Amino acid sequence: MSRIRYTRRLPAAALAAGLALALAACGGSSTTSADGAAPSAAADQLNPNADLKKQSLNITIWDGYSPKDLPERVKQNPKLGFDVKVAIHDTNEMAMAKLTAGGDSGIDVAFVSGQYAQALNEQGLLEPLHPELIPNLANLYPEASQLSFDKGNKFSVPYTWGTTGICYRTDLVKTPPQSWNDILSPPADLRGKVTMMTTERWLALPALKALGFSINTTDDQQLAQAKDLLLKAKKTLLAYDDTTFGDKLDKGEAAMVEAWDGWCPTTNPKIKFAVPKEGSDLWSDTMVIMKTSKNKEAAHAFINFILDPAVHSWVAENILYKVPNKAAMDLVAKNNADLIAKNTPLQMNPAELLQGESIVDLGEASTKYTRLAQEIAANQ
């Protein structure tokens, strides 16, 4: 079982500007309707009987986020039989650069985090989904259609989902953490043994939640209060770490870390994961179809294939992220119950996840989080 390390969510500082340039190149508009719907035209008419073997797909995805033999499995599947070429992006920013450069990006299906899917849709760059071509949508939990960035799964299909919390060593922490304040203001014996994230929205999350604010706030006074709290916390940290905090816990270098649930190495019996009492987020990575795709039938068929339990279960078993696919998670529970027993984050159910606040795209206001992160980094 591999445990891939990659930075999946990085700052959206250039997102608004990049999208504006892309729309200018295409002669488009960034205006959305009153209900937040995209300004794009109605969905293309697709042929449910199209010969998929005459189509092909280019997808962009994070490295290690799907089986290496996925293109071969698609090609050998008698119901599909088309070629799939995989392009890798390290971050959402890299994906957005591909997708918003103007004109046809050449990408048919993109894997991006939910707030980025929302941004793409608001700019009219996504094909509205045709549910009749994705019958395996029935495998998803009902809660998977309630994600605030795309209620009803109109333009995106969730691929993974999870939350953020405190991952800690039970042998090094005298009292199990219950609050974000436990890492923002740790006891004296844990000073220098705590890590937090630098990715903008997740840097701000602990302070915003500790203060009782929304993780999507754009209120300047609330962000100023969060900044003050984060500057005080910085003095007590071992490091800012978005990728190797699990390793630091395993080695005992760190005692408590801010962590995405799937990256908390709870296979180590001394390590546990807790969602603080003030609450946390609900993040999701999604699959979207680009409006410029010339292979939309194959794109829908590909997403339908991913949602097959035998395919989608690979994610939970290899990346240790939960998938919003009930049939797939049931299959993991049947075939790999020991894995779930050893990884407590995999035990979280959809109702528990939906208690988290979904991170949404903030458009130009996202620069406030960029500025916050820069000011925290610059402060000595």
N, C-alpha and C positions, 0 to 999 in steps of 0.2 A: 504494500500500500504506500503510495507516494503522498508526500505532503508538500504541495507546491507553494513556493513563496513568490509572490508578485504583488506589485502595488496596483490595486484595482480601482481605487478612487483617489484622484488627485484634484487639486484646486480648480475651480471653474472661472478663474480670473479673466481669462481671455475669451470665455465662451460667448458672451453677448457681442463683443466686438467681432469675433470670428463669424458668428451667424449673420450679423449685419452686413459684413463684407460679402458673404456668400449670397445673401438675398439681393444685394445691389448688383452683383454680377449676373444674377438670374433675372433681374428686373422685378423682384418680388417685393412683398411688404411684410413687415413684422407685426402687423396689427392682428389681434385676435378678437373673436366675437365676444359678446357680453357673457356668454356661458363658458368662455375659455376654450372653445373649440378652435381647431386649426383653420386657417384661411384657405386651405387647399380645396381643390375641386372634389366632386364625389369620387368614390372609389372606382377604379377601372373595372370594366366588365371582363371577367375572367372565364376561361373555358374549363369547366370541371372535367372534360374528357380530353384535355390537351395531352399530346404525346410527350411525356416528361423526358424521354430519352433524347429528344431533340433540343433540350434546354441544358443549361449548366449554371453553376452558382459560384460566386465569389463571396466569401464571408470574412468578416474581421472579428477577432475574438482574443481574449487574453491567453497567453501561453499557458498550457497545462489545464485549461478550463474545459476541455472536452477530450474524449479518447483520441489517441494519436491515429488510430485506424478508422476514424469516423468517415473520411472520404471514401475509403475502400468499402466500408459497410454500406454506405449509400449507393455506391456504384454497383455492388453485388446484389442489392435488394431488388427482386423482380418487379416490385411495384414502383420503384424509383428509377434506378439505372442511369442517373446522370452524373456528370463530373462535378466535384466540389473542390475548389481551390481555397486554401486557408491562408489569410494574411493575419499576422500577429500585431496586436497593439499592447504596449506595456501599461498604458493608462487610458482613462476616458478621454483625456486631452488629446492623445495621439489619434484616437478613433474620431474625435470631433474634427480634427484637422483634415482627415481623409474625407469625411462626410460633408463638410461645409466649405470645401475649397472652390465651389462654383461649378456649375454644369453637372455632368454625370461622373460620379466618383468611381464608377465601375464596381461598386459594392452592391450586392443584392440583399444580404442579410447581415445586420450588425448586432453585436452583443454590447450593450451599454447599460450603465446603471440608470435607475428609474428616472431621476431628475434630468438626465441627459436625453432620455427618450422623450420626456415631456417637452424639453426645449426644441428638439428636432421637430416634433409634431406641431408645436406652436408656430414654427416657421414654414409649415406646409411641405416638409421634406419627407414625410412618411406616407406610405400606402395604408389606408384604413384596412383593417383585417377583414377577411371573408371567412367567418366562422364555419360556413358549410364546407370549406376546404381544409378545416383543421378539426376533424371529429374527435381527436384525442384531447381537445380542450375539456372534454367531459371528465378527464382524469384529474383535473386540478381540484384543489380544495375550493369550496364556495368562497372562502375568505380571500382567495387569490384574485377575485374580481372586485375587491373593495379597496385596493391600493389607491391612495388619494391622488397620485400623479396620473392615474389612468383608470378611473372607475369604469367597470364593465369591459376592460381589456379591449378597447376600441382600436388601439394602434400598437399595443405591445403585449407580449406574452412573457410572464415572469419565469425566469430560469432558475434563480436561487433567491433565497431571502433569509434574513437573520436580524440580529440586533447587536448592540454594543454594550459592554458592561465591564466589570472588574474581574480580572483573572488573578488568582492569588495562591500563594503557598501556605497551606494550612499549618506547616511546621514552623513558619517564620512570622506569621501574623497571629498575635495573641487573641484578638477579637475579630471574627469574620466581618468583612466590610459590608455595610448595609446602605451607605450613602455615598454620593459622589464626593462629599466633603472628606471622606476617608482617604482619598488620593489627593485632593486639593490641599488638605491640611493634615498630613499624616502625623501619627504620634512620633515622639522624639526618636524612638528606637528604629523607626522605618524611614527616617529622613535619609535621602541618598539611595533608597532602595525601591523607588517608584518611577515608572515611566508613563508618559502620556504621548498622544499622537500629535503630529504636526499637520496632517491633512486638514485643510481649513475648517470644514464643517465639523469634523470630529475633534479638532483642537478646542473649538468653542463649546461643544456639546456638554461636557461635565459641568462647566461653570454655568451655562444657561439653565440646565436642569436643576442644579443645586439652588439657583436663585428663583426657581419657579417660572422661568420664561420658556417660550416656544423655541425649539431648535431652528425654526424658520423665521425668527424675529428679524425685522429690519429697523427696529426702534433704536435710535442712536444712544439714548440714555441707558437702555438695557444692555446694549453691546459695550458701553463704557464700563458698566458695573462688572460685566463678565471679564473685560480686559483687566480690571484691577485685581479680580480674584485669580486670574491666570498668572499675572505677574508675581503675586505672592507665592503661588504654587511653584513657579519656576525655580525659586530658590531652594526648594526641598527635593527636586528631582534628581534621579540618577542620570536620566537622558530623555530626549524625545525619540520615540522609536515607533515606526509604523510597520515594520517588517520582521524584526528579530526579537520582539518582546517575549515570545514563547520560549526561545532558546535561552534568554536571560533568566527566565523562571526555572527552566529545567536545570540550569547550572547553579542556581541559587544566588545569582548576581542581583536579581530583583526579587522583591517579595510581593509586590502588587503592581499590576499594569492595566492601563486602559486597553481593551482588546475587542476586536470583532469576535463573535462567539465561536465561529468555526476555527479560529486560529488560537483558541485557548487550549493548550495541550492536556486535556483532562484524562488522557490515557495514563498520564503519570498520577498515581493515586494520591500524591501530595498536593495536587493542583485542582482547584475548583473554580467555577465561574458563577458570578452573581450579578443580577440586574438590580441596580440601586433602587431604593424605595421611591425616589423622585421620578422614576421612569427613565426611558431611553428612547432610542429610535427604532424604526422598522425600515431597513434598507432592502432593496431588491435589485438584482441585475436582470436585464430583460433581453428578449429577441425582438428586433423590429425589421420591417421590410422597407427598403428605400423606394420612394416614389419613382425614381429614375430606372428602377430595375426593368430589364427586358424579359425577365424570367420569373414572373410573379407566381405562376402556377407551381413551378419547382420550389420557389421560396416557401410557399404555404405547405407544400408536401414535406419539405425539409423540417420545418417547425413541427409538423405533425409527427414526423419520425422521432424527433428529439423527445417528444412527449410520450413516446412509448415507454412503459415502465422499465423494460429491460435496458433501454438506452439511458433514460434520465436517472435511474438509480445509481449509475456510475458516479455521478457528481457527489452524492452523499457518501459513497463508499471510498472515494479517492481524494476528494478535496475536503470532506467533512463539513460541507455546508448543507443545510437543509434545502430541499427543493419543494416548491409549492404544489407538488404532484402527489396526491394521496395514494394513487395506485403504485407509484414508484417507492414512496416511503413505506408502504405496506409490504412491498417486495423486499426492501432492505430489512425490515423487521422479521420477515420470515426466513430469509437466507443468511442474515448477518446480525442476529440479535445481540451477539457479544460485542460488536462494534458500537451499537447504540448504548448498551449497558455501560461501556467504558467512556463514552463521550456524552456527558450530560447535556451540552447544548443541542445535540441531535434529538434529545427527548422533549424539547419544547414543542408544544402544539400550536396550531394556527391561532387559536383564541388568545394564547399568551403573547404571541408575536404581535397581534393586532392591538395590544395594549400600548405598543410603542408608537411614536409619532413619525409618520413618513416624512422623509426629507424630500422637499420639492425644489424645483428650479426657481430661483429668485430673480432671474434676468439680470439687469444692470445692477441691482442691489447686491448681487453676489460680490461685487468689488468691496463692499464693506467688510466682508469676511477676509478677503485678501489683505486689506489694510490692517485688520486686526492681527492676522498671522504675522505680517511683516513687522508690526510694532512689537509684538511679543518676541520675535526672533532678534530684533535689533537691541532690545533692552538687556543691559548687562547687570 
